[in-house]
Amino acid sequence: MDEHRTLLLLRHAQAVDFSPGRGDIDRPLTDAGRSQADHLAEILAEQGMRVDRVLCSAALRTRETAERLNPGVDLELLEDLYNAGSETIERHVAESDPGQRVVLVVGHAPGIPTLAHALADEQTSEPKALESIARGYPPATLAVLEVTGDWAEPAGVRLVEVWHG
């Protein structure tokens, strides 16, 4: 029997605009962004989603987003997830331990949305979820993907739903 795992791909919540004197990596969440992250935390709790591993960009806005989700596990802050392409994100996910059933990645566009689009099997994914990510992947968008098989070599990936903060 195939084992199912869950991959959560989250674009950070709304951050303050870039301004001179503050680097892009140091942009914090806005009040609206904090509310978005809190709303996603409520959804995760309502769904009974227990996260086993959190891969998080080192940017302030991703850290603040992840911390507000109260994942119950330490954040793995990874410098190379800051503005990473989908291949880098996928490589980190593939390194997950087989015992880790739910992996959350908190990152940025375009890497997070690109990976969600690339992984989601159009034949088996939920049509409404596919439509949702096709319309865009604004801040605080979380794609829920069901992974069949190992993290390193999945037999299939199905986009189940999309949540918005």
C-alpha positions in Angstrom: 0.0 0.0 0.0 1.3 3.5 -0.9 2.1 5.8 1.9 0.7 9.3 1.8 2.5 12.4 3.0 1.5 16.0 3.0 3.5 18.9 1.6 2.4 22.4 2.5 3.8 25.1 0.3 3.2 28.6 1.8 4.1 31.9 0.4 4.8 34.3 3.3 2.0 36.6 4.5 1.8 40.3 3.5 5.0 42.2 4.3 5.8 45.9 4.5 6.9 47.5 1.2 10.5 47.8 0.4 12.1 51.0 1.6 15.6 52.5 1.4 17.6 51.7 4.5 16.0 48.4 5.1 17.1 45.4 3.0 14.5 43.2 1.4 15.4 40.3 3.6 14.6 42.4 6.7 11.0 43.3 5.7 8.6 42.4 8.6 4.9 41.5 8.3 2.2 44.1 8.2 -0.7 44.0 10.7 -2.7 42.4 7.9 0.1 39.9 7.3 0.1 38.9 11.0 -3.7 38.4 10.7 -3.3 36.3 7.6 -0.8 34.1 9.3 -3.0 33.8 12.4 -5.9 32.8 10.2 -3.8 30.0 8.5 -2.8 28.8 12.0 -6.5 28.5 12.8 -7.1 26.5 9.6 -4.2 24.1 10.4 -5.5 23.6 13.9 -9.1 23.0 12.6 -7.8 20.4 10.1 -5.8 18.7 12.8 -2.6 19.2 10.7 0.5 18.3 12.8 3.6 19.6 11.1 6.7 17.4 11.4 9.2 19.6 9.7 9.3 23.3 8.8 11.7 24.6 6.1 11.8 28.3 6.2 13.6 31.0 4.3 15.9 33.2 6.5 13.9 36.3 5.5 12.2 38.1 8.4 8.8 37.9 6.8 8.9 34.1 6.3 10.2 33.6 9.9 7.4 35.7 11.3 4.8 33.9 9.2 6.1 30.5 10.2 6.3 31.4 13.9 2.7 32.6 13.9 1.6 29.2 12.7 2.7 27.6 16.0 4.0 24.5 14.2 5.2 22.9 17.4 8.6 22.1 15.8 11.7 24.1 15.4 12.1 26.1 12.2 14.9 25.1 9.9 16.1 28.5 8.7 17.8 28.0 5.3 19.6 30.9 3.7 19.3 29.3 0.2 15.5 29.3 0.5 15.5 33.1 0.3 14.2 33.8 -3.2 15.0 30.1 -4.1 13.9 28.5 -7.3 11.6 25.5 -7.3 14.5 23.1 -7.8 16.2 24.2 -4.6 13.0 23.9 -2.6 12.2 20.5 -4.0 15.8 19.3 -3.1 15.3 20.3 0.5 11.9 18.6 0.7 13.4 15.4 -0.9 15.9 15.3 2.0 13.1 15.0 4.6 13.1 11.9 6.8 10.6 9.2 5.7 9.1 9.4 9.2 8.2 13.0 8.7 4.6 12.9 7.4 3.8 16.6 7.1 6.4 19.1 5.7 5.8 22.8 5.6 7.9 25.1 3.4 7.6 28.8 4.0 9.1 30.8 1.2 8.7 33.3 -1.6 7.3 33.8 -5.1 8.1 32.8 -7.7 9.7 29.6 -6.2 6.8 28.4 -4.0 4.1 28.9 -6.7 6.3 27.5 -9.4 6.8 24.3 -7.4 3.1 24.0 -6.6 2.3 24.2 -10.3 5.1 21.8 -11.3 4.2 19.1 -8.7 0.4 19.1 -9.0 -0.7 16.3 -11.3 -3.5 17.8 -13.4 -5.2 14.5 -13.8 -5.6 13.7 -10.1 -5.6 17.1 -8.4 -8.8 18.8 -7.3 -10.0 21.1 -10.1 -10.9 24.0 -7.8 -7.5 23.9 -6.2 -5.8 23.9 -9.6 -8.0 26.9 -10.7 -7.1 28.7 -7.5 -3.3 28.6 -8.0 -3.8 29.3 -11.7 -5.5 32.6 -10.8 -2.5 33.6 -8.7 -0.5 32.9 -5.5 -0.8 36.0 -3.4 0.9 36.4 0.0 -0.5 33.9 2.6 -1.5 31.3 0.1 -0.9 27.7 1.2 -1.1 24.8 -1.2 -1.9 21.4 0.3 -0.3 18.6 -1.7 -0.8 14.9 -1.1 2.4 13.0 -1.9 2.3 9.3 -2.6 5.6 7.4 -1.9 8.9 8.8 -0.6 9.8 12.4 -0.3 12.9 11.8 -2.5 11.0 9.9 -5.3 7.3 10.5 -5.1 5.1 8.2 -7.1 2.5 11.0 -7.4 1.6 14.4 -6.1 -2.0 15.6 -5.9 -3.0 19.2 -5.1 -5.8 18.7 -2.6 -6.8 22.2 -1.6 -5.6 25.8 -1.4 -6.0 28.0 1.7 -5.7 31.7 1.9 -4.8 33.7 5.0 
